[in-house]
Each structure stands twice: as C-alpha cells, then as structure tokens.
Amino acid sequence: MCGELAHARVALAKAAARTDDLIAALPDPALRSPAQRADAAAARDGARALRAAFLGVHADAVYDELTADRTRYVRVAELADGAAMAFPGLVPTPEQLATERSRPQADKEGDEIDQGLFFRGVLRSPTAGPHLLDAMLRPTPRALGLLPEFLRTGKADLGSVRMERVAGAARLTMCRDDCLNAEDNQQIDDMETAVDLALLDPAVEVCLLRGGEMTHPRYRGRRVFSAGVNLKSLHGGGISLVDFLLRRELGYIHKIFRGVLTENAPGGLPATVEKPWVAAVDTFAIGGGAQILLVFDYVLAASDAYVSLPAAKEGIIPGASNFRLGRAVGPRLARQMILGGRRLRASEPEAGLVFDEVHESEALDEAVERALARLRGSAVLANRRMLNLAEESQVEFQTYMAEFAFQQSLRLYSPDVIDKVGRFAASG
C-alpha cells in the first residue's frame, strides 16, 4: 500500500503541474476568450478526475499521514494546508489561495473546488471522518487564550460578538450593526470563540444568542438576529469554503448541538461539555441566521419577526438546513422554504414548528428570562443529549457534510451565483 501511495502521489503531482502550467500560460480569468476558458475548464476537469480517483483509494492513508496516524487533531484549515505541502497537486497551495482571495468571485480560477473534493474524500471515510469531526469539536486556541480572563470577569468583546455571564447564563450578542449581522469569515471566528467560552465556563448553566441593536437606517435602534451570509463579501471573494462554510458547520454550529470536546474525562479520554441553548429572534433570521435556529433547544421570536432560507434563489446550499429543516417542519414546508424561498412569519400557524414562543416585542425580554430559568433543570443536559442523539446521529451528519463540502464548492463558482451576488453588490 505504501508503494502504491508513493507512485500515485508522484503521478498526481506531475498531472497537476501540467494543468497548472497550461493555466498559467493563459491570461487572467477575466481576460480569457471563450475558447481559452473552455481549455482551462477541460484541463481542470481532467485534473479533478485524477484527484477524485486518488482520494477514492488513498483518503485514509493521506489523512493518517497528515494527523500522525490520527494522534493529532487537526482543524480543517490546517489540514488543507498540510495536504497542499505533503501531497503536491491534491489541493491548492496557500499561495494559490492568496491569489484567489485577491480576486472578485467572478474572476477566480475555482481552486476551492479541489478543497471540496478533498474534504468529501476525508469525510466519507468511516475512520478519518469521525476523527476530523472530533478535531473540529475541540476548543480553538483563541478561546483557550481568552478563557482565563472570561472566567475572571464574565465578559468578552470579540468584535462581532459580545458576551457576558449573568446569573449563570452566557449571553451572546451578535453586534455587526454595519451589516445587520451578516456573516463573514471574521464573524465565524468570533462566534466559535464565544461558543467555546460559554461551554468551557463551569459557572455557565445555559446560553443565549440574540442580535444587538442596529445602526442601519432602516432598522436603527432595533434588534436584528441575522441577515445571513454577507453577499458583498461573497462577491468580493471574501467568503471561503474552508474558513467560512466548512468551519461554520463543523465548528460553532456543531458545537452548539453536540458540545465541545475536552480532555477532562477519567483516564484521559475526551469528554463532551454541553449546555442548553436559547435563541431570541428579533426582526428576522435570514439564511444562515435561520440555519442556526435548527440546533437550538428553545427559540423565541418577536411577533413581527420572520425566518427565510433564500439560498436556492442565491444559488447556494443553506448549510445543513437541507439535512435538519425537514425534521423540524416536515418535508413539504422545508421544500417551500428552501426551494421556493417562502418566508415563514412568526404570526403564521406553521411558525410553531420553528419558534417555541412568540411574543410582542415589549414582552420578549421577560419571556427569554423565563426560558433561561426553565433550561437550568438538573435533568436537562442528560435529556438534551439523548434527544439530540435520537434526532441526528454523527454518522448521518458526517455523510451529509461530505457531500455538502463538494456540492457547495461547485455552487460558489457557478455562473448563476456569480451573476446574482454581483448584481446584489452593485445594487448595494
């Protein structure tokens, strides 16, 4: 097997180098003729077929080499960088990605698609996949560095997220008032850090996520939960597959659902630290904001709020919503929301499938406090864990995320997405 891997590694590197040389001889993507674009696409497709075949045989061996036979827990970004160095031609190098990041989405080569192929191969594996999921459930270095100060003060200002511990509740407030809490790479980092801090603080019994007050002219002084992905950042090339889309699903959202992994169990075995989570939706939860709600234990909303998942209209896949929403609302309503873009208003009868309570805005604060108090019960954590286990096994989640990694990478570079986000950015 080692000899086969060595031979395949060399063959892949040579084939990828030929493709890179062909593309390097062409003008930049924005300047290519239709014929040149066709030549580049054919070369990339051929190289991707080789990568897919390579991973179909050697994904476990690749992963074991990158993680020292699964003795190291390596997060997705570090894993991709390691694969670029150890297996030339398998995934784009940091230098290639830096060039890609400097270009608008419409002018990129689409190198991230090869990362999608790579993570599909890893997550499909019954040995490598669970290990990677565990790696992503561990606390981030940033959170561990901030933890002593948070334990001491009960406060942290992470930039796009502020948090405070009050009476045993960690209160996380999304405060990107410049963009209605639309998510980008930085907010993903801040959210994961905040979730880690909340879960690792033994004085925290329950957690709350809510949007802060906005300065946007249309919503000035009002709380807003989330406007979803930052489409201007996507148009400008600032939304990445690994640091945004994969880290988001495998990182903080998965941690809210399943907890954070630590080393504190007897015998040095990993232990999962979980907390119950409450969300309060003011005004709206669009796209990614709606996706988050599907992993919360209790969701409250203002009576004039709504949720929507317009990803199909935008051309992308709404994270794990295709996996989770049908379980929450049933298959017909899930299709209406994801495929048809239906807005579900808190005042509609079907909203009870998403929101546990709906209140007038002036009564929402008190309702939130009552919900936080209820979820402090001594048996809540054990029952929460069993409910989550019954609703969503890790194997099912792993299988979904394997295909999501690849399909979402394709959607990021599809002509319809590039056209839509370009028109959105121009109109803004």
N, C-alpha and C positions, 0 to 999 in steps of 0.2 A: 504493500500500500504506500509506503514511504517513497519507493521508486516511482510509482505511478503519479503521486502528487508532485514530485520534483519535475518529472517530464511534463506534466500538464501545466505546471507553473511557468516553465520556460516557454512552452508553446503559446500560452495565453499572453505573456509579456510581449513576445515578438509580434503576435497578431494585433495587439492593442497599439504597439509602437507604429506599425504600418498605418493603422487607422489615424492615429494622431498626426503622423507626417502628412497624410493626404489632406486632412482638415486644415493643418497649419499652412499648407500651400494655398489655401483658398482665402479670399477676402474675409473680413469680419462678417458675422451672420447678417447684419443689417444691409450689407453691401453686395450680397451674393445674387447672382442671376437665378432664375428658376431652375436652370439646368445644374448650376453649382449646388443649389440647395438639395436637389434630388441626389446628386452624387454624395454629398455629405450624409444625407439620411440613409442611403443604401450602405455606406461604409459603417455608420454607427449601428445599423440594424444587424449587420453581419457580426460585428464585434460583440454585440449584446447576446446574440445567439450562442456564441462561444462562452461568454461569461455564465449564461444560464446553464449550459451543459456542464461547465466546470463546477458550479455550485451544486448541481444536482448530484454529483458524485462525491465532492470533497468538502461540502459545507461544514461537516463536523470536524474534519481534520484542520480546516482553516481556523475555525473558532477555537479549537483546543490549542493551536499554536499561539493565537493572539491572547489567550487567557491562561497560559501555562497549565494546560490540561484542566481548565475550569477551577483553578485555585485562586485566580484573581477575578474580582468583579469589576468589569469594565463597562462604562456607560456608552451609549450609542455614538456620541461624537468621538470619543477616544477610540472606540472600536473601529469606526470608519477610517480614522487617521492611521491607526495601526495597520489596517488591511492595505491601505494605499502604499505604505512603506514595505511591508513584508511580502505583498503579492502584487507587484507592478502590473498595472493594466486591469486589475479587478474592479477598483473604484477610483474616482478622480482623486488626484493629489490635493493637498492643501493649497498649492499654488494655482492649480486649475480652478479650484473653487473660489479663490480670491479674485481671479479674473472674472468668473461668472458673477460674483457679488457686485462687481463694479458696473455691471451692465443692467439696463432695464430688462424685465422679464421677457419681453418680445425679442431681445437681441442676444439671448443666451444660447449656448450650444445644447443645453439639456443634459449636462453631465450628471445631475442629481438622479436621473432615471437609473443610472448604474448603481447608485446607492440604494435605490428602491429594490433593484434586483438582489443586491447583496443581503439586505435585511429580510427580504422574503425568504431567501435560502436559509438564513440563520433561524428565523422564527418558525419555519416549517419543521425544523429538526426537533424530535422528541427529547433530545439531550441538550443541545445548545439553546433552544428556545426558552425553556424554563429558567435556565441559568441566566440568560440575558434579562428576562423579566425580573428576576430577583435582584440583579445588579441595578436595575432602574428603580427598585423599591427602597434602596438604601439611601440614607441621608446624603445630601450634597455637601461637598467641602465648605461651600459658602455658609450653609446653615450651621454646620458644626462650629465654624469660626464665630458665628454670631450668637450661638446658643448661650454661652455663659452670661453675656450682657442681657439677653432677653430673660433668662431665669432670674436675674437680679432685679431688673426694672419692670418687667412685664410689658415692655413697649419696644417696637421696632418700626422704623420708617425705611422701607426698602426701595422707595422711588415710586413705582406704580402701585404699590400695595402698602398700606399702613396697617399695623396690627397692635392690639392692646389686650392684655389679660385683665378681665374684670370679673370678680366673684366666681372664679373657676371657669369662665368662658373666654376662649380666644376669639376675638372679634376682628376679622379680616375685612378691610375696606379697600375695594378697588378704586383708585383715585386718579385715573388718567382723564382728567376733566377736559383736556385738549382734544380728545378724540372719542369721547363717550365710552371709555373703557374698551375700545377696540384693541385686540390683542396683536402683539408683535413678539419678536424674539426676546426683547428685554422683559416684557410682562410675563412671559412664560418662566423666565429665570426667577423673577420676583415672586411669582405665585408658588413655584415649587419650594423656594426658600421659606416662604411663610407657612406653607403646609407642613414642612419638616419641623419648623419651630413649634408650631401648635401641637403636633403629635408627640414631640420629644419632651415637652414640658410636663412633668408629672403633676403640676398644680392645675393643669387644664383638664376639665372633665368633658367639655362639649365645645364645639367650634361653630362659628357663624361666619358666613360670607355674604357681603352686601355691597352694592355700589355706592359711591360717595356722591356728594353734590357736584353738579356740573357748572362750568362757566360758559359752555356753548350757548350762543344767543337764544337758540330755540328752547333750550332746557335749563336756562340759568336758574340756579338755586334749587333745582330738583335733583333727587337721586336718580341715577340710571344704573341698571345692573350691567349690561354689556351689549355693545353693538357688533360683536363677533370679530372675525379676522379683520385686520387693518388692510383694506383693499388698496389703499395708496402705497403702503409698504410692499404689498404683493406686486403691484405694477412696477415699483421701483427696484424689484429684485431683492427685497429685504426679508421675505418670508422663506425660510429654508425648510427643506424636507426633514433634516436631522434635528437641528436645533429648535425648530418650532413644531412641526407637525408630529414627528415621532416622539420627541421629548415630551410634548404636551400630553399625548395619550398614554405613554408608558411611564411618565413621571408623575406630575402632580395630580392629574385626574385619577390615575390608577391608585395612587397613594390615598386619596380621599376614600376610595371604595374599599381598598384592601389593607391599608395601613402602611407604616414604614418599617423596614427590616432593621433590626439592631443585632448586637452580639451578646445580649444580656440573659439568654436562656441558660438553664443549668447544662453543664457540660460544654459550654461554648457554642451551642447550636444557635442559629438565628432565631430571633423572636420577633413577632409582629406586634407593633404598638398601634392600636386602632382607637379612634374616638368617633362618637356620633357627630354628624354634620347637619347643620340647618342652613338653608339659603332663604334670603328675603329679596323678592324681585320687585323693584320699583320701576315703573315706566315700561321697560321692555327687556327681554333677553333674546337677542337675535343670534342666529348661527351658533358660534362657539359658546355664547352665553347660555343658549338653550341646551346645548350638549352637556354642559357641566351639571345641570339640574338632575340629569338622569342617574347620577351616582350619589345624590344626597339622600339622607334619611328622612328629612322633612322639609317641605318647601312652602313658603308663604308668599302671597302676592298682594299688591295693591289692586283694588277693583278695576282700575283703568289700565292695568298692565297687560302685556301680551307676550307670547313666545312665537318664534318662527324659525324655520330652518331653510333659508333660501339657497342652500349650497347647489342644488341642481340648476337653478337659474344662473348662479355664478359659474357653474361648470365644474365644481369640485365635489369631493365626498365629505359629508359633515362628520368627520371623525368617526367615533364609534356609535353614532346615533343610529345608523342602519342596523347595528347589532342590538342596541338597547331599546330604541324607541318603541318598536312593535310589542315588546314585552310589557311596556308601561301603558300604552294606549290602544293596543290592538293593531293588526296589520293594515286595516283599511285606513284608519286615521293616520297611521305612520306614512303610508304612501301619499296621502293627500298633503301631508306637511312636507315630506322630503321631495317627492316628485312634482307636486303641484304648487309648492310654496305657500300653502294655506297658513294664515295667521290664526293662532288659537288665542282668543281673548279670555281674560280671567273671568269675565261675566258669562261666558258660554257654559252650558251644562257639561260638555266634554272636558272643560278645563280641570275638572276634579280629578282627571286621570294624571295630570301633571302637578297641580297645586293641591296641597293638603288643606290649606285655608286661604280664603280670600277676604280682605278687609278694606274698608275705606282707608285712604292714606293716613288720616289722622289717628286711626286705631291700630295701625300696623306695628308701631313700636311696642306697644303693650302685648300684642299677640306674639311677637317674637320672643319677648321675655318669658312668656308662659311656655312656649315651645322649648326654649332652652332649659327651663326648670324640669319639664317632663322627661327630657332625654338624659337627665342625670341619674336615672334609676339604676339600682345596683345590678339588675339583670339585663340592662340594655345592651351592653357590649357583647355578651355571650349570644344573645338572641340576634343581634345585628349580624354577627359573624355567620351564624347558621342561615339566616335569611339570604345573605349575600352568596354563600356557598350554594344554596339551592337555586338561586336565580342565575348565577353566572360562574361557571367553573373556569379555572385558569386555562385549561386546555382549550375551551371554546374561545376565550378571549385571545389566546395565542394564535389560534388558527385564523381568526378574523384579522388580527393585526398583521399577520404575514402577507395576506393578500392586499390589505389596505396599504402597506408600505409601497408596493409596486404600483397599484392602480392609482393611488394619489400622486405618485411621482409622474406618471403619464399625464394625468389631468393638469398638472401645473404647467405643462408645456404644450397643451393642446391649443389649436388656433382660436377656438371659441372663448376659452378662458382669457387668453392674452388680449383678445378684442374687447371682452367685457370689462376687464379691470382697467384697460387703457381708456375706455370711454368713461368709466367711473372717475378715474383720476383726473381726466380732462374736465369733467363737469364740476369737480370739487375745487 
